[in-house]
Amino acid sequence: MRMAVVSILLLLTAGCDNNSGGPGGAAGKTAVGGSADASSVGQLLPSETAHAQAATVTALRQAGWRVETNGLEEAVIAILEDGEIGSENGRRLSGLETLEQVRLWNCPDADDAFVERVAGLAKLRVLVIRGGRLTDACFETLLAAEALESLNLGNMSGLTGRGVAGLLARGRIKRLYLDHTGVSEEVIEAWPVENSLQMLNLNHTHLGTAAARTLQEFPTLKSVFVVQAGLSTDTVAAWRRARPNCLVYDGRERPGGSPERPAVESP
């Protein structure tokens, strides 16, 4: 009986030593399912960048922005709808170097100066500005956005698309929305055929046969939207024959009365 009690005491003592966590008693800080080393603990906490961004993110949220963060609580998405950006918030936004997406809807003061601010964000992949007062000068500014893949500048009649050629020539833009803009056939004819475009939205623009012929030569284009873009049914049909693997959606029924079903596209 005495031997059994001694054995139990020895086992309990060994268990306490194993959970001590070494010098400093760090066992209480051990991550669930992981070790207590500094790297694993650090991964569960906000990064130093997140700490530096905290005040800016709070200020933007108080001003009506929606700011989403990643697992390290670093800002990655900033969204504003139906509101004024303001010069101070534009400055704040440009300081969030981890931002990957900026999305604005119906912000009347969205202008070329704002684009110049966000174009310097090294990780910016998606830029959406629908409504606002941009000019074609913004396209040259966006050449500085090295990571930009998706550009949505719809619903601005002042844009003609002049300057887009430079962006396409860089081979980075995969998704481009210029619906409800002043894009012209002359401008599209100047776009380089060798580019990386996969999706193009030109709904509610003014195109013609020459524009369609240029666009059907884009090698990577998988879907293009040309609802009420001035293209005849014959032009669209010829485009589809030339590029059977590319969805050309014009909002009209196909021959035989069966409606087209466009792919779901989001900015």
DRENMARBA-983999 format. One record per atom (N, C-alpha, C): residue in one letter; atom name; x, z, y. Coordinates in steps of 0.1 Angstrom, whole numbers, plus 2048, in hexadecimal, padded with zeros to 3 digits. Layout:
BEGIN
REC  residuo  atomo   c1   c3   c2
REC        A     CA    X    Z    Y
...
//
This chain:
BEGIN
REC  residuo  atomo   c1   c3   c2
REC        M      N  808  800  7F4
REC        M     CA  800  800  800
REC        M      C  809  800  80C
REC        R      N  813  808  80C
REC        R     CA  81C  809  818
REC        R      C  823  7FC  81A
REC        M      N  827  7F5  80F
REC        M     CA  82E  7E8  810
REC        M      C  825  7DE  816
REC        A      N  818  7DE  813
REC        A     CA  80F  7D5  818
REC        A      C  80D  7D6  827
REC        V      N  80C  7E3  82C
REC        V     CA  80B  7E5  83A
REC        V      C  818  7E0  842
REC        V      N  824  7E3  83C
REC        V     CA  830  7DE  842
REC        V      C  830  7CF  843
REC        S      N  82B  7C8  839
REC        S     CA  82B  7B9  839
REC        S      C  822  7B4  844
REC        I      N  816  7BB  845
REC        I     CA  80D  7B6  850
REC        I      C  813  7B8  85E
REC        L      N  81A  7C3  860
REC        L     CA  820  7C6  86D
REC        L      C  82B  7BB  870
REC        L      N  832  7B7  865
REC        L     CA  83D  7AD  867
REC        L      C  837  7A0  86B
REC        L      N  82C  79C  865
REC        L     CA  825  790  868
REC        L      C  820  790  876
REC        L      N  81A  79B  87A
REC        L     CA  814  79C  888
REC        L      C  81F  79A  892
REC        T      N  82B  7A1  88F
REC        T     CA  836  7A0  898
REC        T      C  83B  792  89A
REC        A      N  83C  78B  88E
REC        A     CA  841  77D  88F
REC        A      C  838  774  897
REC        G      N  82B  776  895
REC        G     CA  821  76F  89D
REC        G      C  822  771  8AB
REC        C      N  824  77D  8B0
REC        C     CA  826  77F  8BE
REC        C      C  833  778  8C4
REC        D      N  83D  778  8BC
REC        D     CA  84A  771  8C0
REC        D      C  848  763  8C2
REC        N      N  840  75D  8B8
REC        N     CA  83E  74E  8B9
REC        N      C  836  74A  8C5
REC        N      N  82D  752  8CA
REC        N     CA  824  74F  8D5
REC        N      C  829  754  8E2
REC        S      N  835  759  8E2
REC        S     CA  83B  75E  8EF
REC        S      C  83E  753  8F9
REC        G      N  841  747  8F3
REC        G     CA  844  73C  8FC
REC        G      C  852  73C  901
REC        G      N  85A  745  8FC
REC        G     CA  868  745  900
REC        G      C  86A  74D  90C
REC        P      N  875  74D  913
REC        P     CA  878  754  91F
REC        P      C  86E  752  92A
REC        G      N  869  75D  930
REC        G     CA  85F  75B  93A
REC        G      C  851  75C  935
REC        G      N  84F  75C  928
REC        G     CA  841  75D  923
REC        G      C  838  752  928
REC        A      N  83C  746  925
REC        A     CA  834  73A  92A
REC        A      C  829  736  921
REC        A      N  826  73D  917
REC        A     CA  81C  739  90D
REC        A      C  80F  737  914
REC        G      N  80B  73F  91E
REC        G     CA  7FE  73E  924
REC        G      C  7FD  731  92C
REC        K      N  807  72A  92F
REC        K     CA  806  71D  937
REC        K      C  807  711  92E
REC        T      N  808  713  921
REC        T     CA  809  708  918
REC        T      C  7FC  6FF  918
REC        A      N  7FD  6F2  91A
REC        A     CA  7F2  6E9  91A
REC        A      C  7EC  6E8  90C
REC        V      N  7DE  6E6  90C
REC        V     CA  7D7  6E5  8FF
REC        V      C  7DC  6D9  8F8
REC        G      N  7E0  6DB  8EC
REC        G     CA  7E5  6D0  8E3
REC        G      C  7F2  6CB  8E7
REC        G      N  7FA  6D2  8EF
REC        G     CA  807  6CD  8F3
REC        G      C  811  6D9  8F4
REC        S      N  81D  6D6  8F8
REC        S     CA  827  6E0  8F9
REC        S      C  827  6E6  907
REC        A      N  830  6F0  90A
REC        A     CA  830  6F6  916
REC        A      C  83B  6F1  91F
REC        D      N  841  6E5  91C
REC        D     CA  84C  6E0  924
REC        D      C  846  6DB  932
REC        A      N  84F  6DA  93C
REC        A     CA  84A  6D7  949
REC        A      C  843  6CA  94A
REC        S      N  848  6C0  943
REC        S     CA  842  6B2  944
REC        S      C  833  6B2  940
REC        S      N  830  6B9  935
REC        S     CA  822  6B9  930
REC        S      C  819  6C1  939
REC        V      N  81E  6CC  93E
REC        V     CA  816  6D4  948
REC        V      C  814  6CC  954
REC        G      N  81E  6C5  959
REC        G     CA  81D  6BD  966
REC        G      C  812  6B2  965
REC        Q      N  811  6AC  959
REC        Q     CA  807  6A1  957
REC        Q      C  7F9  6A6  959
REC        L      N  7F6  6B3  957
REC        L     CA  7E9  6B8  958
REC        L      C  7E5  6BC  967
REC        L      N  7EF  6BC  970
REC        L     CA  7ED  6C0  97D
REC        L      C  7ED  6B5  987
REC        P      N  7E7  6B6  993
REC        P     CA  7E8  6AB  99D
REC        P      C  7F7  6A8  9A0
REC        S      N  7FA  69C  9A2
REC        S     CA  808  698  9A5
REC        S      C  80B  69C  9B3
REC        E      N  818  69B  9B6
REC        E     CA  81D  69E  9C3
REC        E      C  816  694  9CD
REC        T      N  815  688  9C9
REC        T     CA  80E  67E  9D2
REC        T      C  800  682  9D5
REC        A      N  7F9  687  9CA
REC        A     CA  7EB  68B  9CC
REC        A      C  7EA  697  9D6
REC        H      N  7F3  6A0  9D5
REC        H     CA  7F4  6AC  9DF
REC        H      C  7F5  6A6  9ED
REC        A      N  7FE  69C  9EF
REC        A     CA  801  697  9FC
REC        A      C  7F5  68F  A01
REC        Q      N  7ED  68A  9F8
REC        Q     CA  7E1  682  9FC
REC        Q      C  7D5  68A  9FF
REC        A      N  7D5  696  9FA
REC        A     CA  7C8  69F  9FA
REC        A      C  7C1  69F  A07
REC        A      N  7C8  6A2  A12
REC        A     CA  7C2  6A3  A1F
REC        A      C  7BC  696  A23
REC        T      N  7C3  68B  A21
REC        T     CA  7BE  67E  A25
REC        T      C  7B1  67A  A1D
REC        V      N  7B2  67D  A10
REC        V     CA  7A6  67A  A07
REC        V      C  79A  682  A0C
REC        T      N  79C  68E  A0F
REC        T     CA  791  697  A14
REC        T      C  78B  691  A21
REC        A      N  794  68D  A2A
REC        A     CA  78F  688  A37
REC        A      C  787  67B  A35
REC        L      N  78C  673  A2C
REC        L     CA  784  666  A2A
REC        L      C  777  669  A23
REC        R      N  776  672  A1A
REC        R     CA  769  676  A14
REC        R      C  760  67C  A1E
REC        Q      N  765  684  A27
REC        Q     CA  75C  68A  A31
REC        Q      C  757  67F  A3B
REC        A      N  75F  674  A3C
REC        A     CA  75B  669  A45
REC        A      C  751  65F  A3E
REC        G      N  74E  662  A31
REC        G     CA  744  659  A2A
REC        G      C  74A  650  A20
REC        W      N  757  651  A1E
REC        W     CA  75D  648  A14
REC        W      C  75C  64F  A06
REC        R      N  75B  646  9FC
REC        R     CA  75C  64A  9EE
REC        R      C  76A  647  9EA
REC        V      N  771  652  9E6
REC        V     CA  77F  650  9E2
REC        V      C  780  655  9D3
REC        E      N  784  64C  9CA
REC        E     CA  786  650  9BC
REC        E      C  794  651  9B9
REC        T      N  797  65A  9AF
REC        T     CA  7A5  65E  9AC
REC        T      C  7A7  65B  99D
REC        N      N  7B4  65B  99A
REC        N     CA  7B8  659  98C
REC        N      C  7BB  667  985
REC        G      N  7C0  667  979
REC        G     CA  7C2  674  972
REC        G      C  7CC  67E  979
REC        L      N  7D4  679  982
REC        L     CA  7DD  681  98A
REC        L      C  7D7  685  997
REC        E      N  7CB  681  999
REC        E     CA  7C3  684  9A6
REC        E      C  7C9  67C  9B2
REC        E      N  7CF  670  9AF
REC        E     CA  7D4  668  9B9
REC        E      C  7C9  65D  9BD
REC        A      N  7C8  65A  9C9
REC        A     CA  7BD  651  9CE
REC        A      C  7C0  643  9C8
REC        V      N  7B6  63D  9C2
REC        V     CA  7B8  62F  9BD
REC        V      C  7AD  626  9C1
REC        I      N  7A1  62B  9C5
REC        I     CA  796  622  9CA
REC        I      C  790  628  9D7
REC        A      N  78E  620  9E1
REC        A     CA  788  625  9ED
REC        A      C  77C  61B  9F0
REC        I      N  770  621  9F3
REC        I     CA  764  619  9F5
REC        I      C  75D  61E  A01
REC        L      N  758  615  A09
REC        L     CA  74F  618  A15
REC        L      C  744  60E  A16
REC        E      N  738  612  A17
REC        E     CA  72D  60A  A19
REC        E      C  725  60D  A25
REC        D      N  721  602  A2D
REC        D     CA  718  603  A38
REC        D      C  71D  60E  A42
REC        G      N  72A  60D  A46
REC        G     CA  72F  617  A4F
REC        G      C  73B  611  A57
REC        E      N  73E  618  A62
REC        E     CA  74A  614  A6A
REC        E      C  756  61A  A63
REC        I      N  761  612  A62
REC        I     CA  76D  616  A5D
REC        I      C  774  620  A66
REC        G      N  776  61C  A73
REC        G     CA  77D  624  A7C
REC        G      C  78C  622  A7B
REC        S      N  793  622  A87
REC        S     CA  7A1  620  A86
REC        S      C  7A9  62B  A7F
REC        E      N  7A4  637  A81
REC        E     CA  7AB  643  A7B
REC        E      C  7AA  642  A6B
REC        N      N  79E  63E  A66
REC        N     CA  79C  63D  A58
REC        N      C  7A4  631  A52
REC        G      N  7A5  627  A5A
REC        G     CA  7AD  61B  A56
REC        G      C  7BC  620  A54
REC        R      N  7C0  628  A5E
REC        R     CA  7CE  62D  A5D
REC        R      C  7D0  636  A50
REC        R      N  7C6  63F  A4E
REC        R     CA  7C7  648  A43
REC        R      C  7C7  640  A36
REC        L      N  7BF  635  A35
REC        L     CA  7BE  62D  A29
REC        L      C  7CB  627  A26
REC        S      N  7D2  622  A30
REC        S     CA  7DF  61B  A2E
REC        S      C  7EA  624  A29
REC        G      N  7E8  631  A2A
REC        G     CA  7F2  63B  A26
REC        G      C  7F0  63F  A17
REC        L      N  7E5  63B  A11
REC        L     CA  7E3  63E  A03
REC        L      C  7E9  634  9FA
REC        E      N  7F6  635  9F7
REC        E     CA  7FE  62B  9F1
REC        E      C  7FA  628  9E2
REC        T      N  7F2  631  9DC
REC        T     CA  7EE  62F  9CE
REC        T      C  7E1  627  9CD
REC        L      N  7DB  623  9D8
REC        L     CA  7CE  61C  9D8
REC        L      C  7D0  60E  9D1
REC        E      N  7C6  60C  9C7
REC        E     CA  7C6  5FF  9C0
REC        E      C  7BA  5F7  9C4
REC        Q      N  7B0  5FD  9C9
REC        Q     CA  7A4  5F5  9CD
REC        Q      C  79F  5FB  9DB
REC        V      N  79B  5F1  9E3
REC        V     CA  794  5F5  9F0
REC        V      C  788  5EC  9F1
REC        R      N  77C  5F2  9F2
REC        R     CA  76F  5EB  9F2
REC        R      C  767  5EF  9FE
REC        L      N  763  5E5  A06
REC        L     CA  75B  5E7  A12
REC        L      C  74F  5DE  A12
REC        W      N  743  5E4  A14
REC        W     CA  737  5DC  A15
REC        W      C  731  5DF  A23
REC        N      N  72F  5D4  A2B
REC        N     CA  727  5D5  A37
REC        N      C  72E  5DF  A41
REC        C      N  73B  5DE  A43
REC        C     CA  742  5E6  A4D
REC        C      C  745  5DD  A59
REC        P      N  73E  5DF  A64
REC        P     CA  73F  5D5  A6F
REC        P      C  74C  5D4  A75
REC        D      N  755  5DF  A74
REC        D     CA  762  5DF  A7A
REC        D      C  76D  5DB  A71
REC        A      N  769  5D6  A65
REC        A     CA  773  5D0  A5C
REC        A      C  779  5C4  A62
REC        D      N  786  5C4  A66
REC        D     CA  78C  5B9  A6D
REC        D      C  79A  5B6  A68
REC        D      N  7A0  5AC  A6E
REC        D     CA  7AE  5A8  A6A
REC        D      C  7B8  5B4  A6A
REC        A      N  7B6  5BD  A74
REC        A     CA  7BF  5C8  A76
REC        A      C  7BE  5D1  A6A
REC        F      N  7B2  5D3  A65
REC        F     CA  7B0  5DC  A59
REC        F      C  7B7  5D5  A4D
REC        V      N  7B5  5C8  A4B
REC        V     CA  7BB  5C1  A40
REC        V      C  7CA  5C3  A41
REC        E      N  7D0  5C2  A4D
REC        E     CA  7DE  5C4  A4E
REC        E      C  7E3  5D2  A49
REC        R      N  7DB  5DC  A4C
REC        R     CA  7DE  5E9  A47
REC        R      C  7DE  5EA  A38
REC        V      N  7D4  5E5  A31
REC        V     CA  7D3  5E7  A23
REC        V      C  7DC  5DD  A1B
REC        A      N  7DF  5D2  A22
REC        A     CA  7E8  5C8  A1B
REC        A      C  7F6  5CE  A17
REC        G      N  7F9  5D9  A1E
REC        G     CA  806  5DF  A1B
REC        G      C  806  5E9  A0F
REC        L      N  7FA  5EB  A09
REC        L     CA  7F9  5F4  9FE
REC        L      C  7FF  5ED  9F1
REC        A      N  809  5F2  9EC
REC        A     CA  811  5EC  9E1
REC        A      C  809  5EA  9D4
REC        K      N  7FF  5F3  9D2
REC        K     CA  7F8  5F2  9C5
REC        K      C  7EA  5EC  9C7
REC        L      N  7E6  5E7  9D2
REC        L     CA  7D9  5E1  9D5
REC        L      C  7D7  5D5  9CC
REC        R      N  7CD  5D6  9C3
REC        R     CA  7C9  5CB  9BA
REC        R      C  7BC  5C5  9BE
REC        V      N  7B3  5CC  9C3
REC        V     CA  7A6  5C8  9C6
REC        V      C  7A2  5CB  9D5
REC        L      N  79F  5C0  9DC
REC        L     CA  79A  5C2  9EA
REC        L      C  78C  5BC  9EC
REC        V      N  783  5C4  9F0
REC        V     CA  775  5BF  9F2
REC        V      C  771  5C2  A01
REC        I      N  76E  5B8  A09
REC        I     CA  769  5BA  A16
REC        I      C  75E  5B0  A18
REC        R      N  752  5B5  A16
REC        R     CA  746  5AC  A18
REC        R      C  73F  5B0  A24
REC        G      N  73E  5A6  A2D
REC        G     CA  739  5A9  A3B
REC        G      C  744  5AF  A43
REC        G      N  744  5AC  A50
REC        G     CA  74F  5B0  A58
REC        G      C  753  5A5  A62
REC        R      N  75F  5A5  A67
REC        R     CA  762  59B  A71
REC        R      C  771  596  A6F
REC        L      N  773  592  A62
REC        L     CA  781  58D  A5F
REC        L      C  782  57E  A64
REC        T      N  78E  57A  A66
REC        T     CA  791  56C  A69
REC        T      C  79A  567  A5F
REC        D      N  79D  55A  A5F
REC        D     CA  7A6  554  A55
REC        D      C  7B4  559  A56
REC        A      N  7B7  560  A61
REC        A     CA  7C5  566  A62
REC        A      C  7C7  571  A57
REC        C      N  7BC  576  A52
REC        C     CA  7BE  581  A48
REC        C      C  7C5  57C  A3B
REC        F      N  7C3  56F  A38
REC        F     CA  7C9  56A  A2C
REC        F      C  7D8  56A  A2C
REC        E      N  7DE  567  A38
REC        E     CA  7EC  567  A39
REC        E      C  7F1  576  A38
REC        T      N  7EA  57F  A3E
REC        T     CA  7ED  58D  A3D
REC        T      C  7ED  592  A2E
REC        L      N  7E4  58D  A26
REC        L     CA  7E3  591  A18
REC        L      C  7EE  58C  A0F
REC        L      N  7F6  583  A15
REC        L     CA  802  57F  A0D
REC        L      C  80B  58B  A0A
REC        A      N  80A  595  A12
REC        A     CA  812  5A1  A10
REC        A      C  80D  5AA  A05
REC        A      N  801  5A8  A00
REC        A     CA  7FB  5B0  9F6
REC        A      C  800  5AB  9E8
REC        E      N  80B  5B0  9E4
REC        E     CA  812  5AA  9D8
REC        E      C  80A  5AC  9CB
REC        A      N  802  5B6  9CA
REC        A     CA  7FB  5B9  9BD
REC        A      C  7EC  5B4  9BD
REC        L      N  7E8  5AE  9C8
REC        L     CA  7DA  5AA  9CA
REC        L      C  7D6  59F  9BF
REC        E      N  7CB  5A2  9B8
REC        E     CA  7C6  599  9AE
REC        E      C  7B8  594  9B0
REC        S      N  7B0  59D  9B7
REC        S     CA  7A2  59A  9B9
REC        S      C  79F  59B  9C8
REC        L      N  79A  591  9CE
REC        L     CA  797  591  9DD
REC        L      C  788  58C  9DF
REC        N      N  781  595  9E5
REC        N     CA  772  592  9E8
REC        N      C  770  594  9F7
REC        L      N  76F  588  9FD
REC        L     CA  76D  588  A0C
REC        L      C  760  580  A0F
REC        G      N  755  583  A08
REC        G     CA  749  57C  A09
REC        G      C  741  581  A15
REC        N      N  737  579  A18
REC        N     CA  72D  57C  A23
REC        N      C  733  57D  A31
REC        M      N  73C  574  A34
REC        M     CA  742  573  A41
REC        M      C  743  564  A45
REC        S      N  73A  560  A4E
REC        S     CA  73A  552  A51
REC        S      C  746  54D  A59
REC        G      N  74D  557  A5F
REC        G     CA  759  553  A67
REC        G      C  765  54F  A5E
REC        L      N  765  551  A52
REC        L     CA  770  54D  A49
REC        L      C  76E  53F  A44
REC        T      N  778  537  A45
REC        T     CA  778  529  A40
REC        T      C  780  527  A34
REC        G      N  788  531  A30
REC        G     CA  791  52F  A25
REC        G      C  79F  52A  A28
REC        R      N  7A1  527  A35
REC        R     CA  7AF  522  A39
REC        R      C  7B9  52D  A37
REC        G      N  7C3  52B  A2F
REC        G     CA  7CC  536  A2C
REC        G      C  7CC  53A  A1E
REC        V      N  7C0  537  A17
REC        V     CA  7BF  53B  A09
REC        V      C  7C9  533  A00
REC        A      N  7CD  527  A05
REC        A     CA  7D7  51F  9FD
REC        A      C  7E4  527  9FB
REC        G      N  7E8  52E  A05
REC        G     CA  7F5  536  A03
REC        G      C  7F3  541  9F9
REC        L      N  7E8  548  9F9
REC        L     CA  7E5  552  9EF
REC        L      C  7E5  54C  9E1
REC        L      N  7DE  541  9DF
REC        L     CA  7DD  53B  9D2
REC        L      C  7EA  536  9CD
REC        A      N  7F3  531  9D6
REC        A     CA  800  52C  9D2
REC        A      C  809  537  9CC
REC        R      N  806  544  9D0
REC        R     CA  80E  54F  9CB
REC        R      C  80B  552  9BC
REC        G      N  800  54D  9B8
REC        G     CA  7FC  54F  9A9
REC        G      C  7F8  55C  9A5
REC        R      N  7F3  564  9AF
REC        R     CA  7EF  572  9AB
REC        R      C  7DF  574  9AB
REC        I      N  7D8  56D  9B4
REC        I     CA  7CA  56E  9B5
REC        I      C  7C3  569  9A9
REC        K      N  7BB  571  9A2
REC        K     CA  7B3  56D  996
REC        K      C  7A4  56C  999
REC        R      N  79F  574  9A3
REC        R     CA  791  574  9A6
REC        R      C  790  572  9B5
REC        L      N  788  569  9B9
REC        L     CA  786  566  9C8
REC        L      C  778  564  9CB
REC        Y      N  773  56C  9D4
REC        Y     CA  765  56B  9D9
REC        Y      C  765  566  9E8
REC        L      N  75F  55B  9EA
REC        L     CA  75E  556  9F8
REC        L      C  750  551  9FA
REC        D      N  746  557  9F4
REC        D     CA  738  553  9F5
REC        D      C  733  557  A03
REC        H      N  729  54F  A08
REC        H     CA  724  551  A15
REC        H      C  72E  551  A20
REC        T      N  738  548  A1F
REC        T     CA  742  546  A29
REC        T      C  742  538  A2E
REC        G      N  74B  535  A37
REC        G     CA  74B  527  A3C
REC        G      C  755  51E  A35
REC        V      N  758  521  A29
REC        V     CA  762  519  A21
REC        V      C  75D  50A  A21
REC        S      N  767  502  A23
REC        S     CA  763  4F3  A24
REC        S      C  76A  4EB  A19
REC        E      N  765  4DF  A17
REC        E     CA  76B  4D6  A0D
REC        E      C  779  4D3  A11
REC        E      N  77C  4D1  A1E
REC        E     CA  789  4CD  A22
REC        E      C  793  4D8  A1F
REC        V      N  78F  4E5  A20
REC        V     CA  798  4F0  A1D
REC        V      C  79B  4F0  A0E
REC        I      N  791  4EF  A06
REC        I     CA  793  4F0  9F7
REC        I      C  79B  4E5  9F2
REC        E      N  79B  4D9  9F8
REC        E     CA  7A3  4CE  9F4
REC        E      C  7B2  4D1  9F6
REC        A      N  7B5  4DA  9FF
REC        A     CA  7C3  4DE  A02
REC        A      C  7C8  4EA  9F9
REC        W      N  7BF  4EF  9F1
REC        W     CA  7C3  4FA  9E8
REC        W      C  7CC  4F5  9DD
REC        P      N  7D6  4FC  9D9
REC        P     CA  7DF  4F7  9CE
REC        P      C  7D8  4F8  9C1
REC        V      N  7DA  4ED  9B9
REC        V     CA  7D4  4ED  9AC
REC        V      C  7DA  4F7  9A2
REC        E      N  7E7  4F9  9A4
REC        E     CA  7EE  503  99B
REC        E      C  7EC  511  9A1
REC        N      N  7E4  519  99B
REC        N     CA  7E1  526  9A0
REC        N      C  7DC  52E  994
REC        S      N  7D9  53B  996
REC        S     CA  7D5  544  98B
REC        S      C  7C6  547  98B
REC        L      N  7BE  540  993
REC        L     CA  7B0  544  995
REC        L      C  7A8  543  987
REC        Q      N  7A1  54D  984
REC        Q     CA  798  54D  979
REC        Q      C  78A  54D  97C
REC        M      N  786  553  988
REC        M     CA  778  554  98C
REC        M      C  778  551  99B
REC        L      N  76E  548  99F
REC        L     CA  76D  544  9AD
REC        L      C  75E  544  9B1
REC        N      N  75B  54B  9BC
REC        N     CA  74D  54B  9C0
REC        N      C  74C  544  9CE
REC        L      N  745  539  9CE
REC        L     CA  743  531  9DA
REC        L      C  734  52F  9DD
REC        N      N  72C  538  9D9
REC        N     CA  71E  537  9DB
REC        N      C  71B  536  9EA
REC        H      N  711  52E  9EE
REC        H     CA  70C  52D  9FC
REC        H      C  718  529  A05
REC        T      N  71F  51E  A01
REC        T     CA  728  518  A0A
REC        T      C  725  509  A0B
REC        H      N  72D  501  A11
REC        H     CA  72A  4F3  A13
REC        H      C  735  4EA  A0D
REC        L      N  733  4E6  A00
REC        L     CA  73D  4DF  9F9
REC        L      C  738  4D0  9F6
REC        G      N  740  4C9  9F0
REC        G     CA  73D  4BB  9EC
REC        G      C  744  4B7  9E0
REC        T      N  743  4AA  9DC
REC        T     CA  749  4A5  9D0
REC        T      C  758  4A7  9D0
REC        A      N  75F  4A5  9DB
REC        A     CA  76D  4A6  9DC
REC        A      C  772  4B4  9D9
REC        A      N  76B  4BE  9DD
REC        A     CA  76E  4CC  9DA
REC        A      C  76C  4CF  9CC
REC        A      N  762  4CA  9C6
REC        A     CA  75F  4CC  9B7
REC        A      C  76B  4C6  9AF
REC        R      N  76F  4B9  9B3
REC        R     CA  77A  4B3  9AC
REC        R      C  787  4BB  9AD
REC        T      N  789  4C1  9B8
REC        T     CA  795  4C9  9BA
REC        T      C  795  4D5  9B1
REC        L      N  789  4DC  9B2
REC        L     CA  788  4E9  9AA
REC        L      C  788  4E7  99B
REC        Q      N  783  4DB  996
REC        Q     CA  783  4D9  988
REC        Q      C  791  4D7  982
REC        E      N  79B  4D6  98B
REC        E     CA  7A9  4D4  986
REC        E      C  7B0  4E2  985
REC        F      N  7A9  4EC  98A
REC        F     CA  7B0  4FA  989
REC        F      C  7B1  4FE  97A
REC        P      N  7BD  4FF  975
REC        P     CA  7BF  501  966
REC        P      C  7B9  50E  960
REC        T      N  7B9  518  968
REC        T     CA  7B6  525  962
REC        T      C  7A7  52A  965
REC        L      N  7A0  521  96D
REC        L     CA  793  525  971
REC        L      C  789  526  965
REC        K      N  783  532  964
REC        K     CA  779  534  959
REC        K      C  76B  534  95E
REC        S      N  769  538  96A
REC        S     CA  75B  538  96F
REC        S      C  75B  536  97E
REC        V      N  751  52E  983
REC        V     CA  750  52B  991
REC        V      C  741  52B  995
REC        F      N  73E  531  9A0
REC        F     CA  730  532  9A4
REC        F      C  72E  52A  9B1
REC        V      N  725  520  9B1
REC        V     CA  723  517  9BC
REC        V      C  714  516  9BE
REC        V      N  70D  521  9BF
REC        V     CA  6FE  521  9C2
REC        V      C  6FC  51D  9D0
REC        Q      N  6F4  513  9D3
REC        Q     CA  6F1  50F  9E0
REC        Q      C  6FD  50C  9E8
REC        A      N  706  505  9E1
REC        A     CA  713  501  9E8
REC        A      C  713  4F2  9EB
REC        G      N  708  4EB  9EB
REC        G     CA  707  4DD  9EF
REC        G      C  70C  4D3  9E4
REC        L      N  70E  4D8  9D8
REC        L     CA  712  4CE  9CD
REC        L      C  706  4C8  9C6
REC        S      N  706  4BB  9C4
REC        S     CA  6FC  4B5  9BD
REC        S      C  6FC  4B8  9AE
REC        T      N  6F1  4B6  9A8
REC        T     CA  6F0  4B9  999
REC        T      C  6FA  4B0  992
REC        D      N  6FB  4A3  996
REC        D     CA  705  49A  990
REC        D      C  713  49F  991
REC        T      N  717  4A4  99D
REC        T     CA  724  4A9  99F
REC        T      C  727  4B5  996
REC        V      N  71D  4BE  995
REC        V     CA  71F  4CA  98C
REC        V      C  720  4C6  97E
REC        A      N  718  4BC  97A
REC        A     CA  718  4B7  96C
REC        A      C  725  4B1  968
REC        A      N  72B  4A9  972
REC        A     CA  738  4A3  96F
REC        A      C  743  4AE  96E
REC        W      N  742  4B8  976
REC        W     CA  74B  4C3  976
REC        W      C  74B  4CA  968
REC        R      N  73F  4CC  964
REC        R     CA  73D  4D3  956
REC        R      C  743  4CB  94B
REC        R      N  741  4BE  94C
REC        R     CA  747  4B5  942
REC        R      C  756  4B5  942
REC        A      N  75B  4B5  94E
REC        A     CA  76A  4B5  94F
REC        A      C  770  4C2  94B
REC        R      N  769  4CD  94D
REC        R     CA  76E  4DB  949
REC        R      C  764  4E2  941
REC        P      N  762  4DF  934
REC        P     CA  758  4E5  92C
REC        P      C  75A  4F4  929
REC        N      N  766  4F8  92B
REC        N     CA  769  507  929
REC        N      C  768  50F  935
REC        C      N  764  509  940
REC        C     CA  762  510  94D
REC        C      C  753  511  950
REC        L      N  74E  51D  952
REC        L     CA  740  51E  957
REC        L      C  73E  51A  965
REC        V      N  736  510  967
REC        V     CA  733  50B  975
REC        V      C  725  50F  977
REC        Y      N  722  519  97F
REC        Y     CA  714  51E  981
REC        Y      C  70F  51A  98F
REC        D      N  705  512  98F
REC        D     CA  6FF  50E  99C
REC        D      C  6F1  513  99E
REC        G      N  6EC  51C  995
REC        G     CA  6DF  521  996
REC        G      C  6D3  518  992
REC        R      N  6D6  50C  98E
REC        R     CA  6CC  503  98A
REC        R      C  6CB  502  97B
REC        E      N  6C0  4FD  976
REC        E     CA  6BE  4FC  967
REC        E      C  6C7  4F1  962
REC        R      N  6CB  4F3  956
REC        R     CA  6D2  4E8  94F
REC        R      C  6C8  4DD  94A
REC        P      N  6CD  4D1  947
REC        P     CA  6C3  4C7  941
REC        P      C  6BC  4CD  935
REC        G      N  6AF  4CA  935
REC        G     CA  6A6  4CF  92A
REC        G      C  69F  4DC  92E
REC        G      N  6A1  4E1  93A
REC        G     CA  699  4EC  93F
REC        G      C  69F  4F9  93C
REC        S      N  6AA  4FA  934
REC        S     CA  6AF  508  931
REC        S      C  6B8  50D  93C
REC        P      N  6B5  519  941
REC        P     CA  6BD  51E  94D
REC        P      C  6CB  522  949
REC        E      N  6D4  520  952
REC        E     CA  6E2  525  94F
REC        E      C  6E2  534  94F
REC        R      N  6EC  53A  949
REC        R     CA  6ED  548  949
REC        R      C  6FB  54B  94E
REC        P      N  6FC  54F  95B
REC        P     CA  70A  552  960
REC        P      C  710  55E  95A
REC        A      N  71D  55E  95A
REC        A     CA  724  56A  955
REC        A      C  723  575  960
REC        V      N  722  581  95C
REC        V     CA  721  58C  965
REC        V      C  72F  58E  96C
REC        E      N  72E  58C  979
REC        E     CA  73B  58D  981
REC        E      C  739  598  98B
REC        S      N  743  5A1  98D
REC        S     CA  743  5AC  996
REC        S      C  750  5AB  99F
REC        P      N  74F  5AF  9AB
REC        P     CA  75B  5AF  9B4
REC        P      C  766  5B8  9AF
//
